[in-house]
Amino acid sequence: MQTSRDVSAKTRGARLEARISTEQKALFQQAATLSARTLSEFVVASAQEAATRIIQTHETIALTREEQIRFVSALLDAPAPNERLSQAAQQYRAQTGV
């Protein structure tokens, strides 16, 4: 019978190595033990959580209430396209068949 570790070990193809201090390894090992994970599982899960959190922070736009209102107003009350934009749209439609 395959365990989840056997399956996940087969699906992983990339390898990551890092040099860490003895103190860091002891800290990570203690945390891994307390969370009932292997050291590798703990390090990978922790790095993935941190990466996801950092990416989400950088991809999220936080606006004040006033900025939200101005943004939505700009979308809903957009000015009419000028001649150059209209020509570009016609040219795009002609080239793409859209």
Residue frames as a rotation matrix with the C-alpha (Angstrom) as fourth column:
MET 1
0.578 0.816 0.000 0.00
0.816 -0.578 0.000 0.00
0.000 0.000 -1.000 0.00
GLN 2
-0.324 -0.695 0.642 1.35
0.662 -0.651 -0.371 3.42
0.676 0.305 0.671 -0.95
THR 3
0.011 0.266 -0.964 1.43
0.865 -0.485 -0.125 6.16
-0.501 -0.833 -0.236 1.63
SER 4
0.939 0.343 0.002 0.94
0.308 -0.840 -0.446 9.84
-0.151 0.420 -0.895 0.85
ARG 5
0.369 -0.886 -0.281 4.69
-0.437 -0.432 0.789 10.26
-0.821 -0.168 -0.546 1.29
ASP 6
-0.330 -0.474 0.816 5.37
0.450 0.681 0.578 7.61
-0.830 0.558 -0.012 -1.38
VAL 7
0.403 0.589 0.701 2.99
0.903 -0.131 -0.409 9.30
-0.149 0.798 -0.584 -3.81
SER 8
0.967 -0.016 -0.255 4.25
-0.024 -0.999 -0.027 12.83
-0.254 0.033 -0.967 -3.15
ALA 9
0.094 -0.995 0.024 7.87
-0.194 0.005 0.981 11.71
-0.976 -0.096 -0.193 -3.44
LYS 10
-0.274 -0.153 0.950 7.14
0.772 0.553 0.312 10.33
-0.573 0.819 -0.033 -6.91
THR 11
0.623 0.621 0.476 5.35
0.782 -0.497 -0.376 13.48
0.003 0.607 -0.795 -8.11
ARG 12
0.779 -0.418 -0.468 8.14
-0.207 -0.875 0.437 15.84
-0.592 -0.243 -0.768 -7.09
GLY 13
0.770 -0.503 0.393 10.80
0.619 0.438 -0.652 16.25
0.155 0.745 0.649 -9.72
ALA 14
0.409 -0.621 0.668 12.78
-0.103 -0.759 -0.643 19.31
0.907 0.195 -0.375 -8.68
ARG 15
0.313 -0.419 -0.853 15.35
0.915 0.372 0.153 19.50
0.253 -0.828 0.500 -5.93
LEU 16
0.606 -0.125 0.786 16.25
-0.176 -0.984 -0.021 22.46
0.776 -0.126 -0.618 -3.73
GLU 17
0.209 -0.609 -0.765 19.25
0.901 0.425 -0.091 22.65
0.381 -0.670 0.637 -1.46
ALA 18
0.660 -0.024 0.751 20.20
-0.184 -0.974 0.131 25.31
0.728 -0.224 -0.647 1.07
ARG 19
-0.384 -0.803 -0.455 23.08
0.517 0.222 -0.827 25.85
0.765 -0.553 0.330 3.44
ILE 20
0.606 0.603 0.519 21.85
-0.177 -0.534 0.827 26.63
0.776 -0.593 -0.216 6.93
SER 21
-0.347 -0.728 0.592 23.45
-0.768 -0.141 -0.625 27.00
0.538 -0.671 -0.510 10.33
THR 22
-0.784 0.003 -0.621 23.34
0.283 0.891 -0.353 24.27
0.552 -0.453 -0.700 12.95
GLU 23
-0.853 0.478 -0.208 21.05
0.017 -0.373 -0.928 26.49
-0.522 -0.795 0.310 15.02
GLN 24
-0.357 0.741 -0.568 18.63
-0.925 -0.366 0.103 26.95
-0.131 0.562 0.816 12.13
LYS 25
-0.444 0.163 -0.881 18.53
-0.351 0.873 0.339 23.22
0.824 0.460 -0.331 11.47
ALA 26
-0.900 0.103 -0.423 17.81
0.416 0.490 -0.766 22.51
0.128 -0.866 -0.483 15.13
LEU 27
-0.681 0.676 -0.281 15.04
-0.399 -0.665 -0.631 25.13
-0.614 -0.318 0.723 15.14
PHE 28
-0.258 0.573 -0.778 13.48
-0.931 0.066 0.358 23.76
0.257 0.817 0.517 11.96
GLN 29
-0.643 -0.038 -0.765 13.76
-0.026 0.999 -0.028 20.19
0.766 0.002 -0.643 13.24
GLN 30
-0.926 0.322 -0.199 12.06
0.227 0.054 -0.972 21.08
-0.302 -0.945 -0.123 16.51
ALA 31
-0.405 0.807 -0.429 9.22
-0.741 -0.565 -0.363 22.80
-0.535 0.171 0.827 14.67
ALA 32
-0.342 0.240 -0.909 8.91
-0.725 0.548 0.418 19.87
0.598 0.801 -0.013 12.26
THR 33
-0.857 -0.026 -0.515 8.73
0.248 0.855 -0.456 17.42
0.452 -0.519 -0.726 15.15
LEU 34
-0.797 0.570 -0.200 6.11
-0.005 -0.337 -0.942 19.50
-0.604 -0.749 0.271 16.94
SER 35
-0.115 0.778 -0.617 4.00
-0.896 -0.350 -0.274 19.62
-0.429 0.521 0.737 13.77
ALA 36
0.211 0.174 0.962 4.39
-0.086 0.983 -0.159 15.86
-0.974 -0.049 0.223 13.16
ARG 37
0.973 0.004 -0.229 6.22
-0.228 -0.029 -0.973 16.34
-0.011 1.000 -0.027 9.86
THR 38
0.389 -0.913 0.124 9.58
0.914 0.399 0.073 15.36
-0.116 0.085 0.990 8.53
LEU 39
-0.161 -0.541 -0.825 12.12
0.345 -0.814 0.467 18.14
-0.925 -0.209 0.318 8.30
SER 40
-0.941 -0.201 0.271 11.78
0.309 -0.187 0.933 18.21
-0.136 0.962 0.238 4.51
GLU 41
-0.164 0.962 0.216 7.98
0.891 0.051 0.450 18.32
0.422 0.267 -0.866 4.68
PHE 42
0.393 0.292 -0.872 8.11
0.764 -0.631 0.133 21.14
-0.511 -0.719 -0.471 7.21
VAL 43
-0.481 -0.675 -0.559 10.61
0.217 -0.709 0.671 23.22
-0.849 0.201 0.488 5.23
VAL 44
-0.881 0.184 0.437 8.77
0.443 -0.005 0.896 22.77
0.168 0.983 -0.077 1.93
ALA 45
0.100 0.993 -0.071 5.36
0.945 -0.072 0.318 23.55
0.311 -0.098 -0.945 3.45
SER 46
0.273 -0.050 -0.961 6.71
0.624 -0.751 0.216 26.60
-0.732 -0.659 -0.174 5.29
ALA 47
-0.761 -0.604 -0.237 8.45
0.177 -0.545 0.819 27.94
-0.624 0.582 0.522 2.19
GLN 48
-0.661 0.583 0.473 5.33
0.643 0.115 0.757 27.38
0.387 0.805 -0.451 0.09
GLU 49
0.343 0.808 -0.479 3.11
0.938 -0.320 0.131 29.17
-0.048 -0.494 -0.868 2.62
ALA 50
-0.024 -0.440 -0.898 5.51
0.364 -0.840 0.402 32.12
-0.931 -0.317 0.180 2.78
ALA 51
-0.920 -0.351 0.173 5.81
0.263 -0.227 0.938 32.30
-0.290 0.908 0.302 -1.02
THR 52
-0.296 0.900 0.319 2.04
0.861 0.107 0.497 32.19
0.413 0.422 -0.807 -1.48
ARG 53
0.434 0.448 -0.781 1.53
0.805 -0.582 0.114 34.91
-0.404 -0.678 -0.614 1.14
ILE 54
-0.359 -0.669 -0.651 4.20
0.227 -0.739 0.634 37.18
-0.905 0.080 0.417 -0.39
ILE 55
-0.909 0.056 0.414 2.88
0.413 -0.021 0.910 36.76
0.060 0.998 -0.004 -3.94
GLN 56
0.037 0.999 0.007 -0.69
0.956 -0.037 0.291 37.41
0.291 -0.003 -0.957 -2.80
THR 57
0.250 -0.016 -0.968 0.43
0.610 -0.774 0.170 40.57
-0.752 -0.633 -0.184 -0.99
HIS 58
-0.657 -0.619 -0.431 2.14
0.045 -0.603 0.797 41.87
-0.752 0.504 0.424 -4.12
GLU 59
-0.868 0.366 0.335 -0.76
0.420 0.181 0.889 40.99
0.265 0.913 -0.311 -6.42
THR 60
0.082 0.934 -0.347 -3.45
0.996 -0.068 0.053 42.58
0.026 -0.350 -0.936 -4.27
ILE 61
-0.619 -0.181 0.764 -4.34
0.277 -0.961 -0.003 46.22
0.735 0.210 0.645 -4.73
ALA 62
-0.213 0.521 -0.826 -5.57
0.963 -0.029 -0.267 47.84
-0.164 -0.853 -0.496 -1.55
LEU 63
-0.541 0.124 0.832 -7.62
0.336 -0.875 0.349 50.96
0.771 0.468 0.431 -2.14
THR 64
-0.920 0.333 -0.206 -9.18
0.047 -0.428 -0.902 53.38
-0.388 -0.840 0.379 0.28
ARG 65
-0.057 0.981 0.186 -12.93
0.688 0.173 -0.705 53.87
-0.724 0.087 -0.685 0.01
GLU 66
0.421 0.175 -0.890 -12.37
-0.312 -0.894 -0.323 57.11
-0.852 0.413 -0.322 -1.92
GLU 67
-0.570 -0.710 -0.414 -9.95
-0.676 0.119 0.727 55.40
-0.467 0.694 -0.548 -4.31
GLN 68
-0.713 0.394 0.579 -12.44
0.457 0.888 -0.042 52.57
-0.531 0.235 -0.814 -4.85
ILE 69
0.349 0.905 -0.243 -15.17
0.421 -0.383 -0.822 55.04
-0.837 0.184 -0.515 -5.77
ARG 70
0.205 -0.345 -0.916 -12.88
-0.681 -0.723 0.120 56.93
-0.703 0.599 -0.383 -8.16
PHE 71
-0.817 -0.561 0.138 -11.73
-0.329 0.648 0.687 53.68
-0.474 0.516 -0.714 -9.78
VAL 72
-0.419 0.748 0.515 -15.25
0.706 0.625 -0.333 52.36
-0.571 0.224 -0.790 -10.34
SER 73
0.483 0.590 -0.647 -16.41
0.087 -0.767 -0.635 55.77
-0.871 0.251 -0.422 -11.56
ALA 74
-0.249 -0.664 -0.706 -13.58
-0.737 -0.343 0.583 55.85
-0.629 0.665 -0.404 -14.10
LEU 75
-0.920 -0.061 0.387 -14.67
0.139 0.873 0.467 52.44
-0.367 0.484 -0.795 -15.38
LEU 76
-0.159 0.968 0.194 -18.38
0.822 0.239 -0.517 53.26
-0.547 0.077 -0.834 -15.50
ASP 77
0.788 0.434 -0.437 -18.03
0.196 -0.849 -0.490 56.81
-0.584 0.301 -0.754 -16.80
ALA 78
-0.218 -0.933 0.287 -15.17
0.615 0.097 0.783 56.27
-0.758 0.347 0.553 -19.22
PRO 79
-0.107 0.145 -0.984 -14.80
-0.524 -0.849 -0.068 58.93
-0.845 0.508 0.167 -21.91
ALA 80
0.893 0.435 0.114 -15.83
-0.098 0.435 -0.895 58.06
-0.439 0.788 0.431 -25.45
PRO 81
0.164 -0.880 0.447 -12.99
0.724 0.415 0.552 56.66
-0.670 0.233 0.705 -27.56
ASN 82
0.114 -0.206 -0.972 -11.15
-0.439 -0.888 0.137 59.22
-0.891 0.411 -0.192 -29.66
GLU 83
0.721 0.220 -0.657 -10.63
-0.687 0.098 -0.720 58.83
-0.094 0.971 0.221 -33.41
ARG 84
-0.209 -0.911 -0.357 -7.27
-0.887 0.329 -0.322 57.12
0.411 0.249 -0.877 -33.08
LEU 85
-0.689 0.012 0.724 -8.59
-0.485 0.734 -0.474 54.51
-0.538 -0.679 -0.500 -30.64
SER 86
0.405 0.909 0.103 -11.64
-0.435 0.290 -0.853 53.86
-0.804 0.300 0.512 -32.84
GLN 87
0.521 -0.296 -0.801 -9.39
-0.815 0.107 -0.570 53.30
0.255 0.949 -0.186 -35.86
ALA 88
-0.602 -0.790 0.117 -7.15
-0.779 0.548 -0.304 50.96
0.176 -0.274 -0.945 -33.87
ALA 89
-0.339 0.571 0.748 -10.19
-0.400 0.632 -0.664 48.95
-0.852 -0.524 0.014 -32.76
GLN 90
0.713 0.600 -0.363 -11.47
-0.551 0.160 -0.819 48.68
-0.433 0.784 0.445 -36.34
GLN 91
0.129 -0.769 -0.626 -8.05
-0.881 0.202 -0.429 47.59
0.456 0.607 -0.651 -37.53
TYR 92
-0.712 -0.366 0.599 -7.83
-0.652 0.661 -0.370 44.99
-0.261 -0.654 -0.710 -34.77
ARG 93
0.126 0.860 0.494 -11.26
-0.360 0.504 -0.785 43.59
-0.924 -0.079 0.373 -35.62
ALA 94
0.716 0.110 -0.689 -10.36
-0.697 0.056 -0.715 43.43
-0.040 0.992 0.117 -39.31
GLN 95
-0.204 -0.916 -0.344 -7.10
-0.858 0.337 -0.387 41.59
0.471 0.217 -0.855 -38.61
THR 96
-0.879 -0.190 0.438 -8.46
-0.433 0.704 -0.563 39.15
-0.201 -0.684 -0.701 -36.05
GLY 97
-0.620 0.715 -0.324 -11.98
0.007 0.418 0.908 38.64
0.785 0.561 -0.264 -37.35
VAL 98
-0.749 0.335 -0.571 -13.44
0.644 0.169 -0.746 39.54
-0.153 -0.927 -0.342 -33.97
